[in-house]
Amino acid sequence: MKNPCKTGPLLYVEDDENDIFFVQMAFNKVGFGHLLRTARSGPEAVDYLSGVGSYANSDLHPRPGLLLLDLNLPALSGLEVLQWVRAQPRFHSLPVVIFSASIRPDDQRRALQLGADDYLEKPSSPMKFLNVLGRLAEKWPALFAAGPSGLPARPPGQPGLLSSSPAARSVHHF
């Protein structure tokens, strides 16, 4: 089945299996599990984005519509992946969101200087991962828009995911 997202899936680059699990659960809970792809290291993210090796099949591994990137990754850090992404002309418009447990202002400042579109602090509890998904949907609604297949942006009866309240737009700490 083709991905119904107009802009492509969300590529989540994370080496912690627990964080991957909680993000996947949040996506599944609101009916968007099919939009999430994962890479577990910096080099794997570069391979996915480059479409090489096991990621050569673009039907199975389509270009993402958003990159959700941890900072502390094996072999190649999140900041190094971000630098690589921003150096590639074909990814100039790819939104990159840093999703990290680090609350160090230096990390946040450096990520934004290197071209990150946003910096979200990882939530302190598993239930708050839904808030992260809401924040992403607020800022990048096209990622969750109905695609060519006509599938809805969110399942009926799931209020609040695309809330337009000012508080929802300003949340960065979960």
Backbone as ProteinMPNN parsed JSONL, in Angstrom:
{"seq_chain_A": "MKNPCKTGPLLYVEDDENDIFFVQMAFNKVGFGHLLRTARSGPEAVDYLSGVGSYANSDLHPRPGLLLLDLNLPALSGLEVLQWVRAQPRFHSLPVVIFSASIRPDDQRRALQLGADDYLEKPSSPMKFLNVLGRLAEKWPALFAAGPSGLPARPPGQPGLLSSSPAARSVHHF", "coords_chain_A": {"N_chain_A": [[0.842, -1.184, 0.0], [0.589, 2.172, -0.846], [1.971, 5.064, 0.728], [-0.272, 7.204, 2.334], [0.282, 9.808, 2.965], [0.777, 13.116, 1.956], [3.285, 14.355, 1.903], [5.22, 12.489, 2.506], [6.633, 9.989, 4.736], [7.317, 10.239, 8.321], [10.559, 10.279, 9.395], [12.101, 8.858, 12.02], [14.915, 9.16, 13.886], [16.613, 7.364, 16.066], [18.257, 5.731, 18.734], [17.471, 4.504, 21.059], [15.542, 1.937, 22.131], [13.251, 2.04, 23.777], [12.318, 4.681, 23.503], [11.72, 4.647, 20.769], [9.663, 2.76, 20.804], [7.672, 4.125, 22.352], [7.118, 6.384, 20.76], [6.205, 5.091, 18.453], [3.921, 3.867, 19.547], [2.382, 6.149, 20.167], [1.916, 7.161, 17.57], [0.499, 4.981, 16.499], [-1.752, 4.994, 18.168], [-3.258, 7.198, 17.336], [-3.786, 6.502, 14.789], [-1.784, 6.777, 12.842], [0.365, 5.087, 12.48], [1.379, 3.944, 10.168], [2.779, 6.006, 9.001], [5.248, 6.299, 10.129], [8.722, 5.861, 10.042], [11.834, 4.341, 10.956], [15.238, 4.893, 11.894], [18.201, 3.703, 13.332], [20.656, 4.802, 13.893], [23.127, 7.362, 13.181], [24.579, 6.899, 10.682], [22.783, 5.055, 9.513], [20.548, 6.658, 9.133], [21.535, 8.472, 7.226], [21.988, 6.668, 5.127], [19.309, 5.855, 4.642], [18.152, 8.307, 3.836], [19.719, 8.807, 1.601], [18.997, 6.749, -0.012], [20.338, 4.306, -0.362], [21.878, 0.994, -0.296], [20.151, -1.176, 1.831], [18.025, 0.523, 1.721], [17.379, 1.225, -0.831], [15.044, 0.793, -2.321], [12.614, 2.863, -3.15], [9.856, 2.701, -2.958], [9.38, 1.181, -0.702], [10.832, 2.618, 1.118], [10.221, 5.563, 1.225], [11.014, 9.024, 0.463], [11.288, 11.074, 3.298], [8.829, 13.252, 4.843], [9.346, 14.679, 7.028], [11.959, 14.954, 9.39], [12.728, 13.554, 12.384], [14.909, 13.854, 14.889], [17.242, 12.485, 17.079], [19.797, 13.677, 19.328], [21.977, 12.302, 20.497], [23.458, 9.874, 19.074], [24.705, 6.707, 17.864], [27.898, 6.404, 16.244], [27.535, 8.562, 14.355], [26.635, 11.691, 15.232], [23.484, 13.331, 16.073], [23.662, 16.049, 15.454], [25.667, 15.987, 13.531], [24.385, 14.51, 11.543], [22.351, 16.321, 10.968], [23.918, 18.457, 9.929], [24.857, 17.178, 7.609], [22.423, 16.729, 6.25], [21.567, 19.373, 5.764], [23.528, 20.161, 4.03], [22.902, 18.958, 1.688], [21.464, 19.668, -1.314], [18.987, 18.595, -2.213], [17.567, 18.197, 0.093], [16.975, 20.604, 1.149], [14.498, 21.767, 1.81], [13.464, 19.983, 3.63], [11.876, 19.501, 6.634], [13.478, 19.496, 9.774], [13.436, 18.254, 12.955], [14.78, 18.43, 16.077], [14.796, 16.053, 18.586], [15.233, 15.565, 21.688], [16.599, 14.515, 24.875], [18.225, 16.286, 26.019], [18.503, 19.312, 27.699], [20.203, 21.318, 27.532], [21.13, 24.593, 26.878], [23.182, 25.173, 25.028], [23.166, 22.953, 23.287], [20.647, 23.249, 22.133], [20.881, 25.777, 20.929], [22.993, 25.317, 19.123], [21.867, 23.352, 17.448], [19.789, 24.808, 16.226], [21.296, 26.768, 14.946], [22.565, 25.196, 13.062], [20.527, 24.623, 11.368], [18.186, 23.302, 12.184], [14.656, 23.003, 12.326], [13.073, 23.022, 14.522], [13.178, 22.369, 18.052], [12.562, 19.914, 20.224], [11.993, 18.855, 23.482], [12.397, 15.653, 24.84], [9.677, 13.895, 26.258], [8.94, 13.432, 29.783], [7.433, 11.337, 30.583], [5.864, 8.335, 29.346], [3.166, 8.688, 28.449], [3.058, 11.288, 27.587], [4.069, 11.385, 25.063], [2.157, 11.594, 23.119], [1.613, 14.299, 23.166], [3.835, 15.296, 21.854], [3.405, 14.363, 19.264], [1.099, 15.83, 18.713], [2.202, 18.409, 18.716], [3.908, 18.251, 16.485], [1.984, 17.853, 14.485], [0.647, 20.26, 14.655], [2.58, 22.117, 13.791], [3.441, 21.142, 11.314], [1.159, 20.532, 9.463], [0.693, 19.468, 6.913], [1.993, 17.06, 6.793], [0.276, 15.337, 8.0], [-1.968, 15.474, 6.485], [-4.722, 14.606, 4.318], [-4.003, 12.271, 1.822], [-3.379, 11.304, -1.647], [-4.966, 9.034, -1.709], [-7.156, 9.731, -0.325], [-7.513, 9.212, 2.336], [-8.381, 10.061, 5.699], [-7.003, 12.821, 7.6], [-6.818, 12.373, 10.305], [-8.132, 9.792, 12.364], [-11.715, 9.571, 12.656], [-13.248, 10.981, 15.546], [-11.007, 11.53, 17.051], [-10.282, 13.958, 18.724], [-8.503, 17.065, 19.12], [-5.859, 16.559, 18.273], [-5.036, 18.198, 16.204], [-5.2, 20.715, 17.346], [-5.761, 24.225, 17.539], [-5.043, 25.995, 19.477], [-3.329, 28.706, 21.131], [-1.646, 27.855, 23.194], [-0.991, 25.229, 22.481], [0.608, 25.655, 20.274], [2.895, 26.775, 21.365], [4.202, 24.969, 22.958], [7.064, 23.313, 23.929], [8.388, 21.865, 25.788], [7.89, 18.842, 27.348]], "CA_chain_A": [[0.0, 0.0, 0.0], [1.33, 3.427, -0.894], [1.802, 5.935, 1.874], [-1.277, 8.208, 2.011], [0.731, 11.135, 3.347], [1.165, 13.915, 0.794], [4.67, 14.785, 1.925], [6.111, 11.389, 2.856], [6.553, 9.586, 6.14], [8.193, 10.858, 9.286], [11.7, 9.431, 9.711], [12.535, 9.059, 13.397], [16.263, 8.637, 14.055], [16.714, 7.153, 17.511], [18.885, 4.456, 19.064], [16.875, 3.956, 22.269], [14.364, 1.13, 21.783], [12.088, 2.501, 24.535], [11.795, 5.889, 22.864], [11.101, 4.219, 19.51], [8.407, 2.102, 21.176], [6.673, 5.105, 22.787], [6.716, 7.186, 19.599], [5.368, 4.205, 17.62], [2.617, 3.724, 20.224], [1.641, 7.404, 19.98], [1.457, 7.187, 16.179], [-0.536, 3.956, 16.34], [-2.945, 5.384, 18.932], [-4.056, 8.147, 16.56], [-4.008, 5.975, 13.447], [-0.746, 7.18, 11.909], [1.505, 4.191, 12.58], [1.915, 3.708, 8.82], [3.577, 7.162, 8.565], [6.5, 6.362, 10.86], [9.861, 5.03, 9.682], [12.886, 4.552, 11.94], [16.646, 4.575, 11.674], [18.723, 3.573, 14.683], [21.982, 5.416, 14.028], [23.386, 8.421, 12.21], [24.841, 6.353, 9.351], [21.57, 4.451, 8.958], [19.712, 7.769, 8.67], [22.131, 8.959, 5.976], [21.688, 5.65, 4.108], [17.885, 5.956, 4.312], [17.931, 9.539, 3.074], [20.43, 8.682, 0.324], [18.392, 5.675, -0.796], [21.365, 3.316, -0.703], [21.882, -0.259, 0.453], [18.833, -1.764, 2.097], [17.012, 1.579, 1.542], [17.353, 1.599, -2.249], [13.684, 0.702, -2.851], [11.897, 4.059, -2.697], [8.47, 2.37, -2.618], [9.405, 0.718, 0.688], [11.514, 3.625, 1.935], [10.044, 6.848, 0.524], [11.621, 10.23, 1.03], [10.443, 11.548, 4.402], [8.279, 14.607, 4.854], [9.862, 15.315, 8.226], [13.007, 14.191, 10.062], [12.728, 13.707, 13.833], [16.294, 13.449, 15.064], [17.86, 12.518, 18.401], [21.149, 14.222, 19.278], [22.986, 11.33, 20.92], [23.344, 8.685, 18.233], [25.987, 6.033, 17.654], [28.707, 6.533, 15.025], [27.374, 9.889, 13.768], [25.685, 12.361, 16.128], [22.352, 14.001, 15.454], [24.125, 17.313, 14.866], [26.388, 15.663, 12.3], [23.359, 14.156, 10.545], [21.726, 17.591, 10.597], [24.846, 19.148, 9.028], [24.852, 16.471, 6.334], [21.135, 16.998, 5.601], [21.522, 20.76, 5.29], [24.506, 20.313, 2.939], [22.356, 18.292, 0.501], [20.453, 20.535, -1.935], [17.678, 17.952, -2.34], [16.885, 18.198, 1.39], [16.919, 21.992, 1.619], [13.188, 22.088, 2.387], [13.037, 18.931, 4.559], [11.862, 19.953, 8.028], [14.234, 18.682, 10.722], [13.11, 18.559, 14.34], [15.603, 17.737, 17.06], [13.964, 15.476, 19.64], [16.312, 15.147, 22.573], [16.457, 14.659, 26.321], [19.109, 17.367, 26.435], [17.905, 20.635, 27.888], [21.325, 22.257, 27.52], [20.95, 25.687, 25.907], [24.188, 25.072, 23.961], [22.675, 21.973, 22.308], [19.519, 23.858, 21.427], [21.401, 26.872, 20.102], [23.79, 24.73, 18.037], [20.942, 22.695, 16.517], [19.096, 25.836, 15.447], [22.306, 27.385, 14.075], [22.864, 24.266, 11.966], [19.396, 24.546, 10.463], [17.009, 22.592, 12.683], [13.447, 23.822, 12.274], [12.501, 23.067, 15.861], [13.874, 21.57, 19.058], [11.589, 19.435, 21.198], [12.537, 18.053, 24.566], [11.683, 14.382, 25.013], [8.823, 13.94, 27.448], [9.399, 12.715, 30.968], [6.602, 10.147, 30.797], [5.401, 7.758, 28.074], [1.867, 9.214, 28.014], [3.227, 12.621, 27.0], [4.523, 11.299, 23.678], [1.048, 12.093, 22.287], [1.782, 15.752, 23.069], [4.84, 15.522, 20.819], [2.719, 14.167, 17.991], [0.244, 17.003, 18.536], [3.064, 19.546, 18.367], [4.329, 18.065, 15.095], [0.813, 18.069, 13.635], [0.377, 21.699, 14.673], [3.574, 22.882, 13.044], [3.548, 20.606, 9.955], [-0.108, 19.839, 9.2], [0.703, 18.753, 5.63], [2.459, 15.694, 7.027], [-0.862, 14.553, 8.456], [-3.097, 15.792, 5.612], [-5.203, 13.51, 3.467], [-3.185, 12.075, 0.633], [-4.081, 10.996, -2.881], [-5.942, 7.969, -1.507], [-8.32, 10.311, 0.319], [-7.615, 8.837, 3.74], [-8.48, 11.254, 6.545], [-5.807, 13.25, 8.305], [-6.841, 11.652, 11.575], [-9.352, 9.004, 12.454], [-12.84, 10.257, 13.276], [-13.332, 10.809, 16.986], [-9.727, 11.801, 17.703], [-10.189, 15.41, 18.835], [-7.387, 17.689, 19.795], [-4.542, 16.362, 17.687], [-4.709, 19.376, 15.4], [-5.698, 21.868, 18.085], [-5.165, 25.48, 17.09], [-4.908, 26.899, 20.602], [-1.997, 29.287, 21.253], [-0.826, 27.041, 24.107], [-0.483, 24.065, 21.759], [1.665, 26.088, 19.364], [4.086, 27.235, 22.049], [4.747, 23.911, 23.798], [8.295, 22.662, 23.499], [8.818, 20.996, 26.879], [6.802, 17.923, 27.663]], "C_chain_A": [[0.886, 1.245, 0.0], [1.028, 4.244, 0.353], [0.789, 7.018, 1.518], [-0.864, 9.628, 2.372], [1.22, 11.889, 2.108], [2.666, 14.179, 0.754], [5.653, 13.669, 2.211], [6.021, 11.085, 4.338], [7.422, 10.464, 7.037], [9.315, 9.862, 9.565], [12.197, 9.812, 11.097], [13.885, 8.382, 13.575], [16.561, 8.588, 15.551], [17.344, 5.79, 17.777], [18.284, 3.796, 20.307], [15.566, 3.239, 21.93], [13.109, 1.577, 22.529], [11.472, 3.738, 23.899], [11.119, 5.561, 21.535], [9.732, 3.608, 19.798], [7.333, 3.138, 21.522], [6.217, 6.012, 21.642], [5.821, 6.35, 18.687], [3.981, 4.027, 18.233], [1.77, 4.98, 20.046], [1.096, 7.492, 18.559], [0.34, 6.174, 15.954], [-1.845, 4.377, 17.006], [-3.849, 6.332, 18.14], [-4.193, 7.734, 15.099], [-2.965, 6.345, 12.414], [0.489, 6.292, 11.953], [2.172, 3.94, 11.242], [2.784, 4.861, 8.315], [4.973, 7.188, 9.179], [7.52, 5.365, 10.318], [10.948, 5.309, 10.711], [14.251, 4.195, 11.378], [17.279, 4.625, 13.063], [20.136, 4.112, 14.887], [22.104, 6.53, 12.994], [23.662, 7.887, 10.812], [23.615, 5.703, 8.716], [20.627, 5.533, 8.434], [20.228, 8.313, 7.342], [21.86, 7.965, 4.846], [20.236, 5.723, 3.67], [17.654, 7.164, 3.408], [18.598, 9.5, 1.7], [19.828, 7.622, -0.578], [19.406, 4.638, -1.24], [21.227, 2.065, 0.154], [20.482, -0.81, 0.624], [17.699, -0.747, 1.941], [16.861, 2.012, 0.087], [15.953, 1.583, -2.853], [12.863, 1.869, -2.314], [10.408, 3.811, -2.441], [8.371, 1.92, -1.165], [9.963, 1.773, 1.633], [11.423, 4.989, 1.253], [10.747, 8.0, 1.241], [10.717, 10.768, 2.142], [9.932, 12.968, 4.191], [8.759, 15.396, 6.05], [10.889, 14.38, 8.853], [12.977, 14.548, 11.536], [14.015, 13.058, 14.327], [16.771, 13.596, 16.502], [19.267, 13.102, 18.26], [22.217, 13.165, 19.524], [22.776, 10.01, 20.203], [24.709, 8.019, 18.091], [26.58, 6.345, 16.273], [28.663, 7.931, 14.39], [26.301, 10.59, 14.598], [24.524, 12.981, 15.353], [22.75, 15.325, 14.815], [24.9, 17.069, 13.582], [25.426, 15.249, 11.191], [22.679, 15.431, 10.056], [22.625, 18.38, 9.644], [24.845, 18.504, 7.648], [23.566, 16.778, 5.559], [21.133, 18.394, 5.002], [22.535, 21.025, 4.173], [24.014, 19.674, 1.639], [21.271, 19.17, -0.114], [19.062, 19.895, -2.0], [16.891, 17.915, -1.026], [16.769, 19.599, 1.981], [15.596, 22.301, 2.325], [12.675, 21.012, 3.353], [13.036, 19.478, 5.98], [12.613, 18.959, 8.921], [13.917, 19.178, 12.125], [14.038, 17.747, 15.229], [14.678, 17.32, 18.207], [14.911, 14.829, 20.636], [15.95, 15.319, 24.034], [17.316, 15.809, 26.838], [18.352, 18.681, 26.551], [19.004, 21.707, 27.933], [21.089, 23.344, 26.468], [21.954, 25.627, 24.762], [23.753, 24.091, 22.883], [21.554, 22.579, 21.466], [19.997, 24.935, 20.46], [22.155, 26.315, 18.887], [22.884, 24.086, 16.993], [20.233, 23.724, 15.639], [20.062, 26.556, 14.508], [22.605, 26.507, 12.867], [21.676, 24.047, 11.032], [18.223, 23.709, 10.918], [15.814, 23.543, 12.653], [12.789, 23.964, 13.64], [13.342, 22.179, 16.757], [12.855, 21.197, 20.114], [12.292, 18.58, 22.239], [11.706, 16.779, 24.694], [10.877, 14.446, 26.299], [9.371, 13.078, 28.579], [8.562, 11.472, 31.252], [6.07, 9.649, 29.454], [4.087, 8.345, 27.567], [1.995, 10.565, 27.324], [3.755, 12.575, 25.573], [3.417, 11.732, 22.714], [1.133, 13.605, 22.13], [2.793, 16.112, 21.982], [4.201, 15.4, 19.443], [1.79, 15.345, 17.699], [1.033, 18.225, 18.119], [3.52, 19.452, 16.911], [3.174, 18.328, 14.137], [0.438, 19.543, 13.563], [1.305, 22.446, 13.718], [3.68, 22.434, 11.588], [2.28, 19.838, 9.602], [-0.121, 19.065, 7.884], [1.169, 17.315, 5.79], [1.283, 14.781, 7.37], [-2.114, 14.809, 7.632], [-3.506, 14.57, 4.81], [-4.372, 13.451, 2.196], [-4.027, 11.73, -0.569], [-5.148, 9.913, -2.705], [-7.203, 8.492, -0.841], [-8.486, 9.907, 1.766], [-7.639, 10.086, 4.597], [-7.166, 11.555, 7.251], [-5.709, 12.592, 9.663], [-8.141, 10.875, 11.646], [-10.478, 9.81, 13.082], [-12.852, 9.979, 14.776], [-12.016, 11.005, 17.713], [-9.562, 13.315, 17.819], [-8.866, 15.846, 19.435], [-6.033, 17.535, 19.138], [-4.113, 17.589, 16.902], [-5.268, 20.642, 16.038], [-5.015, 23.138, 17.601], [-4.997, 26.468, 18.238], [-3.494, 27.458, 20.672], [-1.089, 28.449, 22.165], [-0.234, 25.854, 23.377], [0.66, 24.453, 20.837], [2.947, 26.448, 20.081], [4.752, 26.163, 22.911], [5.99, 23.316, 23.168], [8.791, 21.676, 24.549], [7.645, 20.132, 27.291], [7.062, 17.331, 29.001]], "O_chain_A": [[1.833, 1.335, 0.781], [-0.042, 4.123, 0.949], [0.956, 7.694, 0.503], [-1.613, 10.566, 2.101], [1.986, 11.35, 1.309], [3.256, 14.221, -0.326], [6.858, 13.912, 2.154], [5.409, 11.832, 5.102], [8.165, 11.321, 6.558], [9.046, 8.719, 9.932], [12.652, 10.932, 11.325], [13.991, 7.164, 13.432], [16.736, 9.615, 16.207], [17.003, 4.807, 17.12], [18.571, 2.629, 20.574], [14.602, 3.867, 21.494], [12.011, 1.505, 21.978], [10.252, 3.836, 23.769], [10.074, 6.123, 21.208], [8.757, 3.908, 19.109], [6.205, 3.041, 21.039], [5.041, 6.368, 21.572], [4.799, 6.835, 18.202], [2.98, 4.037, 17.517], [0.568, 4.885, 19.8], [-0.064, 7.857, 18.363], [-0.653, 6.477, 15.292], [-2.924, 4.141, 16.463], [-5.072, 6.27, 18.263], [-4.659, 8.515, 14.269], [-3.229, 6.239, 11.216], [1.558, 6.707, 11.504], [3.386, 3.746, 11.176], [3.463, 4.711, 7.299], [5.799, 8.014, 8.791], [7.224, 4.181, 10.155], [10.987, 6.398, 11.284], [14.395, 3.326, 10.518], [16.936, 5.484, 13.875], [20.739, 3.898, 15.938], [21.303, 6.631, 12.065], [23.059, 8.356, 9.847], [23.43, 5.794, 7.502], [19.98, 5.346, 7.404], [19.442, 8.584, 6.435], [21.537, 8.372, 3.73], [19.944, 5.662, 2.476], [17.037, 7.052, 2.348], [18.096, 10.095, 0.746], [20.11, 7.592, -1.776], [19.345, 4.146, -2.366], [20.555, 2.069, 1.186], [19.719, -0.898, -0.337], [16.528, -1.119, 2.02], [16.275, 3.059, -0.19], [15.703, 2.305, -3.818], [12.461, 1.863, -1.15], [9.758, 4.62, -1.779], [7.401, 2.235, -0.475], [9.606, 1.814, 2.81], [12.425, 5.51, 0.763], [11.027, 7.949, 2.438], [9.509, 10.903, 1.945], [10.524, 13.765, 3.463], [8.61, 16.616, 6.104], [10.714, 13.162, 8.848], [13.176, 15.706, 11.904], [14.191, 11.847, 14.197], [16.716, 14.683, 17.077], [19.861, 13.028, 17.185], [23.24, 13.135, 18.84], [22.025, 9.147, 20.656], [25.743, 8.68, 18.186], [25.864, 6.523, 15.288], [29.696, 8.419, 13.93], [25.165, 10.118, 14.655], [24.583, 13.132, 14.132], [22.237, 15.685, 13.755], [24.805, 17.857, 12.642], [25.629, 15.6, 10.029], [22.458, 15.597, 8.856], [22.138, 18.918, 8.649], [24.834, 19.201, 6.633], [23.61, 17.054, 4.36], [20.739, 18.575, 3.85], [22.408, 22.012, 3.448], [24.648, 19.837, 0.596], [20.241, 19.393, 0.523], [18.06, 20.595, -1.854], [15.692, 17.637, -1.026], [16.497, 19.758, 3.171], [15.58, 23.017, 3.326], [11.553, 21.124, 3.847], [14.084, 19.88, 6.485], [12.411, 17.747, 8.834], [14.1, 20.353, 12.446], [14.076, 16.519, 15.143], [13.893, 18.117, 18.721], [15.339, 13.689, 20.453], [15.113, 16.148, 24.392], [17.145, 16.251, 27.975], [17.657, 19.104, 25.627], [18.759, 22.848, 28.323], [20.873, 23.037, 25.295], [21.62, 25.99, 23.634], [23.943, 24.352, 21.695], [21.527, 22.433, 20.244], [19.562, 24.988, 19.309], [21.975, 26.788, 17.765], [23.103, 24.251, 15.792], [20.096, 23.521, 14.433], [19.686, 26.916, 13.393], [22.869, 27.013, 11.776], [21.804, 23.362, 10.018], [17.334, 23.423, 10.116], [15.95, 24.736, 12.921], [12.04, 24.911, 13.884], [14.117, 21.347, 16.284], [12.34, 22.064, 20.82], [13.084, 17.697, 21.91], [10.476, 16.818, 24.661], [11.337, 14.985, 27.306], [10.143, 12.142, 28.37], [8.946, 10.642, 32.077], [5.851, 10.439, 28.536], [3.913, 8.485, 26.356], [1.117, 10.944, 26.55], [3.88, 13.618, 24.931], [3.708, 12.188, 21.608], [0.77, 14.141, 21.083], [2.63, 17.107, 21.277], [4.429, 16.233, 18.566], [1.707, 15.804, 16.56], [0.589, 18.994, 17.266], [3.52, 20.45, 16.19], [3.362, 18.954, 13.094], [-0.035, 20.019, 12.531], [0.868, 23.295, 12.941], [3.975, 23.249, 10.714], [2.322, 18.617, 9.456], [-0.872, 18.1, 7.751], [0.783, 16.446, 5.009], [1.304, 13.589, 7.062], [-3.207, 14.407, 8.03], [-2.733, 13.625, 4.646], [-4.082, 14.476, 1.579], [-5.252, 11.846, -0.529], [-6.121, 9.874, -3.457], [-8.213, 7.79, -0.79], [-9.506, 10.228, 2.375], [-6.985, 11.075, 4.264], [-6.336, 10.672, 7.47], [-4.609, 12.284, 10.122], [-9.14, 11.271, 11.046], [-10.229, 10.645, 13.951], [-12.51, 8.882, 15.219], [-11.918, 10.672, 18.895], [-8.772, 13.9, 17.077], [-8.206, 15.097, 20.155], [-5.128, 18.32, 19.423], [-2.944, 17.973, 16.938], [-5.752, 21.534, 15.342], [-3.824, 23.127, 17.288], [-4.825, 27.663, 17.997], [-2.545, 26.763, 20.309], [0.113, 28.354, 21.918], [0.918, 25.497, 23.624], [1.586, 23.668, 20.635], [4.01, 26.431, 19.46], [5.777, 26.435, 23.536], [5.971, 22.872, 22.02], [9.537, 20.751, 24.228], [6.548, 20.626, 27.55], [6.271, 16.519, 29.481]]}, "name": "protein", "num_of_chains": 1, "seq": "MKNPCKTGPLLYVEDDENDIFFVQMAFNKVGFGHLLRTARSGPEAVDYLSGVGSYANSDLHPRPGLLLLDLNLPALSGLEVLQWVRAQPRFHSLPVVIFSASIRPDDQRRALQLGADDYLEKPSSPMKFLNVLGRLAEKWPALFAAGPSGLPARPPGQPGLLSSSPAARSVHHF"}
